[in-house]
Amino acid sequence: MTKSLKELIAQTRIPVIGAPLFLVSGTDLVVAQCTSGVIGTFPSLNARPQEELPKWIEEIKRRLTAYKQAHPDEIVSPFGVNLIVHPSNERWEGDLEICAQHKVPLFITSLHAPNKVVQRVKPYGGIVLHDVTNAKHARKAIEAGVDGLILVANGAGGHAGTMNPIALINEIRSFYDGPLILSGCISKGKDVLGALALGCDFAYLGTRFIPTKESMAVEKYQQMILDSNATDIIYSPFFTGVPGNYLTPSIVNAGIDLTEVQTAKAGGNVRLSKETKPKTWKDIWGAGQGVGAIDSIVSVRTLVDQLISEFNEARAKLFSHPL
Ligand SMILES: Cc1cc2nc3c(=O)[nH]c(=O)nc-3n(C[C@H](O)[C@H](O)[C@H](O)COP(=O)(O)O)c2cc1C
């Protein structure tokens, strides 16, 4: 186990990272996650315009420091920022510079291999975790010097992969013994234990944090997650050009023909753009297949406490197994 991973685990109450969620994770969600003892993250693009980004980071730091002072015996977990490393994201290099100047402790990078991020943040001790959906991208990220890999399996919310989590973990573990974080459909404490049993070090939860009191998701979106099952999730490149998982009822409500969504090809014509309405993410809501296991809108603290008790219960049950 690497030193940085050991340190990260020691700074959580349960090895969980709250995944960055476009238009959903704001300062309240991140602060609630960190003060509840899990790592909180947000996409830099949620702080908009770019001038808001340093303000968000300063606010999060200030609130976490104040909480720690008021509760010196509690674990306060570090926070992280997600950078979409892609030429289509004109902000990413500027966002990286802002984050580095503020010595953000953790980075989550998506899409291109994060060489520049690693070079910029390693000198001050920043940790870089990179999203991958297959072994080829995992090798590239390892070459770039990342501290750990987030394995985005099938069924995950947002731009999910297509591989079964067990296949993905086993394949990547065969050549990488560094930190692995499992992403996709993790909603319960027993699922977190399952991720550890499969050889991962952390679980990455996205959809489960959408229906929380501190998330920026509107009430109808939160309720739709409670009302939905895995069969209500559609995987399609229709909205962004990259295949992702979305709530079918939100597509129907927006008046879009489902057949077009079902038959869209990756890299094909994207029918929605920044200029058109409905807008992807704002009107068309992203969620993973784990929605079927989510049945309450709770505060982040309640959710994390629940995850911990479910984790401990599942562990005790496993130890008492007659094998
Ligand atoms: C609404 C939504 C928005 C997302 N936005 C981002 C994002 O901006 N950047 C990113 O790297 N991943 C994003 N993701 C993916 C999550 O970070 C994470 O990989 C995924 O939610 C985990 O699967 P789960 O939702 O089944 O827990 C998003 C996912 C959802 C559901």
The ligand as a Tripos MOL2 file, in Angstrom:
@<TRIPOS>MOLECULE
LIG
   31    33     1     0     0
SMALL
NO_CHARGES

@<TRIPOS>ATOM
      1 C1        -25.2670   13.5530  -12.9880 C.3       1 LIG1
      2 C2        -23.8640   13.0770  -13.1190 C.ar      1 LIG1
      3 C3        -22.8660   13.9640  -13.4560 C.ar      1 LIG1
      4 C4        -21.5350   13.5350  -13.5760 C.ar      1 LIG1
      5 N1        -20.5670   14.4570  -13.8510 N.ar      1 LIG1
      6 C5        -19.2680   14.0720  -13.9120 C.ar      1 LIG1
      7 C6        -18.2470   15.0270  -14.1340 C.ar      1 LIG1
      8 O1        -18.4860   16.2140  -14.2890 O.2       1 LIG1
      9 N2        -16.9790   14.5810  -14.1760 N.ar      1 LIG1
     10 C7        -16.6550   13.2510  -14.0120 C.ar      1 LIG1
     11 O2        -15.4770   12.9090  -14.0450 O.2       1 LIG1
     12 N3        -17.6140   12.3270  -13.7860 N.ar      1 LIG1
     13 C8        -18.9010   12.7140  -13.7220 C.ar      1 LIG1
     14 N4        -19.8790   11.7770  -13.4630 N.ar      1 LIG1
     15 C9        -19.4880   10.3820  -13.1790 C.3       1 LIG1
     16 C10       -19.2670   10.2110  -11.6740 C.3       1 LIG1
     17 O3        -18.1760   10.9680  -11.2540 O.3       1 LIG1
     18 C11       -19.0680    8.7340  -11.2900 C.3       1 LIG1
     19 O4        -18.1090    8.1110  -12.0850 O.3       1 LIG1
     20 C12       -20.3520    7.9370  -11.3680 C.3       1 LIG1
     21 O5        -21.4480    8.7030  -10.9390 O.3       1 LIG1
     22 C13       -20.2530    6.7010  -10.5070 C.3       1 LIG1
     23 O6        -21.2890    5.8070  -10.7590 O.3       1 LIG1
     24 P1        -22.6630    5.8250   -9.9190 P.3       1 LIG1
     25 O7        -23.3720    7.0530  -10.3500 O.co2     1 LIG1
     26 O8        -23.3330    4.5930  -10.3890 O.co2     1 LIG1
     27 O9        -22.3100    5.8360   -8.4730 O.co2     1 LIG1
     28 C14       -21.2120   12.1670  -13.3720 C.ar      1 LIG1
     29 C15       -22.2340   11.2670  -13.0340 C.ar      1 LIG1
     30 C16       -23.5480   11.7110  -12.9030 C.ar      1 LIG1
     31 C17       -24.6090   10.7420  -12.5010 C.3       1 LIG1
@<TRIPOS>BOND
     1     1     2 1
     2     2     3 ar
     3     2    30 ar
     4     3     4 ar
     5     4     5 ar
     6     4    28 ar
     7     5     6 ar
     8     6     7 ar
     9     6    13 1
    10     7     8 2
    11     7     9 ar
    12     9    10 ar
    13    10    11 2
    14    10    12 ar
    15    12    13 ar
    16    13    14 ar
    17    14    15 1
    18    14    28 ar
    19    15    16 1
    20    16    17 1
    21    16    18 1
    22    18    19 1
    23    18    20 1
    24    20    21 1
    25    20    22 1
    26    22    23 1
    27    23    24 1
    28    24    25 2
    29    24    26 1
    30    24    27 1
    31    28    29 ar
    32    29    30 ar
    33    30    31 1
@<TRIPOS>SUBSTRUCTURE
     1 LIG1         1 GROUP 0 **** ****
